[in-house]
Amino acid sequence: MPFDFSHFRQQLTQVTQDAFRELLAAHHAEGLYSFALYSDEGALTVCPAANSLAYLAAQPSEDQLYAKFEPAEWAYEMRGAEAQFKELSRQLRLHVLEEDLPEEVFEQFRQQLYATCVAVLDELREQHFFDQAAGHDVFLLFSVSDSDPPAAELAQLVSQLNHNPYRAEYLAWLASWET
């Protein structure tokens, strides 16, 4: 049975908003500056992550940029709207594991999941949801845990999702990887 990505996108949009609002309410004084959605290579999960300036300030200076831009290092990984994100991940797992998808069909599913996550973030960015809720610019990212995407792919993604000073800072950091 085909996965209903249209319905999933609607759910993910609402849950993403709920998670960000929940995190802001609980950690506003810490200066939340980032939000990400991430998944895994098996396309079994979708989770939120966020970071704060207070958490970033507590990191060693040599790790600042990595801690600033890498969701796996952020203070609030898998936090915010936990029950709703668990339900979305359950839907993904049921589809992938119970359908026993052929490799080609699974790859299409995985790419559609990733594209849906990016589309949700981009749509909410276009609506100024994150910046208005936080009261300042917010760095946005989609990530796949334990993956190493090409730098050009990361640059394109960050450029699409960030129309603020974080984009230039991230791209400069990304360029430093090659030196």
C-alpha positions as CSV (number, residue, x, y, z in Angstrom):
1,M,0.0,0.0,0.0
2,P,1.4,3.4,-0.9
3,F,2.4,5.7,1.9
4,D,0.3,8.9,2.1
5,F,2.9,11.6,2.1
6,S,0.4,14.3,1.7
7,H,-1.3,13.4,5.0
8,F,2.1,12.8,6.6
9,R,3.3,16.3,5.5
10,Q,0.3,17.9,7.1
11,Q,0.9,16.0,10.4
12,L,4.7,16.8,10.3
13,T,4.0,20.5,9.8
14,Q,1.7,20.6,12.8
15,V,4.0,18.5,15.0
16,T,7.0,20.6,14.0
17,Q,5.2,23.8,15.0
18,D,4.2,22.2,18.3
19,A,7.7,21.0,19.0
20,F,9.2,24.4,18.4
21,R,6.6,26.2,20.5
22,E,7.1,23.7,23.3
23,L,10.9,24.1,23.2
24,L,10.6,27.9,23.2
25,A,8.2,27.9,26.2
26,A,10.6,25.6,28.2
27,H,13.9,27.2,27.1
28,H,13.2,30.7,25.9
29,A,15.7,32.3,28.3
30,E,18.5,30.1,26.9
31,G,18.2,31.8,23.5
32,L,17.1,29.0,21.1
33,Y,18.7,29.8,17.7
34,S,18.3,26.6,15.7
35,F,15.9,23.9,14.8
36,A,16.2,20.8,12.7
37,L,14.4,17.8,11.6
38,Y,16.3,14.6,11.1
39,S,15.8,11.1,10.0
40,D,18.0,8.0,9.6
41,E,19.3,5.9,6.7
42,G,16.6,3.3,7.2
43,A,13.8,6.0,6.9
44,L,12.3,4.7,10.2
45,T,12.2,7.9,12.2
46,V,11.7,11.6,12.0
47,C,12.8,13.7,15.0
48,P,13.3,17.3,16.0
49,A,16.4,18.9,17.4
50,A,17.1,22.4,18.7
51,N,20.0,24.3,20.3
52,S,20.5,27.3,22.4
53,L,23.1,30.0,22.7
54,A,23.5,29.2,26.4
55,Y,24.4,25.6,25.5
56,L,26.7,26.7,22.8
57,A,28.5,29.1,25.1
58,A,29.3,26.2,27.4
59,Q,31.1,24.2,24.6
60,P,34.9,24.3,24.2
61,S,35.9,27.1,21.8
62,E,37.5,24.7,19.4
63,D,34.2,22.9,19.1
64,Q,32.0,26.0,18.8
65,L,31.2,25.8,15.0
66,Y,30.6,22.1,15.0
67,A,28.3,22.4,18.1
68,K,26.6,25.3,16.5
69,F,25.7,23.6,13.2
70,E,25.6,19.8,13.8
71,P,22.2,18.7,15.2
72,A,23.6,15.5,16.7
73,E,25.5,17.8,19.1
74,W,22.6,20.1,20.0
75,A,21.1,20.4,23.5
76,Y,17.6,19.4,22.6
77,E,17.8,16.3,20.4
78,M,14.5,14.3,20.2
79,R,12.8,16.9,22.4
80,G,9.5,18.7,21.8
81,A,6.2,17.1,20.9
82,E,7.8,13.7,21.7
83,A,4.5,11.7,21.6
84,Q,3.6,13.1,18.2
85,F,7.0,12.5,16.7
86,K,6.9,8.9,18.1
87,E,3.6,8.4,16.3
88,L,5.0,9.7,13.0
89,S,8.0,7.5,13.4
90,R,5.7,4.5,14.1
91,Q,3.9,5.2,10.9
92,L,7.3,5.2,9.0
93,R,8.4,2.0,10.7
94,L,5.2,0.2,10.0
95,H,5.4,1.1,6.3
96,V,9.0,0.2,5.8
97,L,9.1,-3.0,7.9
98,E,5.7,-4.4,7.2
99,E,5.6,-3.7,3.5
100,D,8.9,-5.4,2.9
101,L,9.7,-2.8,0.2
102,P,11.9,-3.8,-2.7
103,E,15.2,-1.8,-2.8
104,E,14.1,0.5,-5.6
105,V,10.7,1.3,-3.9
106,F,12.4,1.8,-0.5
107,E,14.9,4.2,-2.0
108,Q,12.0,6.2,-3.5
109,F,10.3,6.2,-0.2
110,R,13.4,7.3,1.7
111,Q,14.0,10.2,-0.8
112,Q,10.4,11.3,-0.5
113,L,10.6,11.2,3.3
114,Y,13.7,13.4,3.2
115,A,12.1,15.8,0.7
116,T,9.0,16.0,2.8
117,C,11.0,17.0,5.9
118,V,12.9,19.7,3.9
119,A,9.6,20.9,2.4
120,V,8.0,21.3,5.8
121,L,10.9,23.3,7.1
122,D,11.0,25.4,3.9
123,E,7.3,26.1,4.0
124,L,7.4,27.2,7.7
125,R,10.4,29.4,6.9
126,E,8.5,31.0,4.1
127,Q,5.7,31.7,6.5
128,H,8.3,33.2,9.0
129,F,7.0,30.8,11.6
130,F,10.4,30.1,13.3
131,D,11.6,33.7,13.3
132,Q,8.3,35.1,14.5
133,A,7.9,32.5,17.2
134,A,11.5,33.0,18.5
135,G,11.6,36.8,17.9
136,H,14.9,36.5,15.9
137,D,16.6,34.6,13.1
138,V,16.6,30.9,13.5
139,F,19.1,28.5,11.7
140,L,17.2,25.6,10.0
141,L,18.5,22.2,8.9
142,F,17.5,18.8,7.8
143,S,19.9,16.0,8.7
144,V,20.3,12.3,8.3
145,S,22.0,10.7,11.3
146,D,25.2,8.8,10.7
147,S,25.5,10.1,7.1
148,D,28.1,12.1,5.4
149,P,26.4,14.0,2.5
150,P,28.6,15.8,0.0
151,A,29.5,19.4,0.8
152,A,27.7,20.7,-2.3
153,E,24.4,19.0,-1.1
154,L,24.8,20.6,2.4
155,A,25.5,24.0,0.9
156,Q,22.4,23.8,-1.3
157,L,20.2,22.7,1.6
158,V,21.4,25.4,4.0
159,S,21.0,28.0,1.2
160,Q,17.4,26.9,0.6
161,L,16.4,26.8,4.3
162,N,18.3,29.9,5.6
163,H,17.9,33.4,4.3
164,N,19.6,35.0,7.2
165,P,23.2,35.5,8.5
166,Y,23.5,31.9,9.5
167,R,23.7,30.9,5.9
168,A,26.9,32.8,5.2
169,E,28.4,31.6,8.5
170,Y,27.5,27.9,7.7
171,L,28.8,28.1,4.2
172,A,32.1,29.6,5.4
173,W,32.4,26.8,7.9
174,L,31.6,24.3,5.3
175,A,34.3,25.7,3.0
176,S,36.8,25.4,5.8
177,W,36.4,21.6,5.7
178,E,38.3,21.6,2.4
179,T,41.4,23.3,3.8
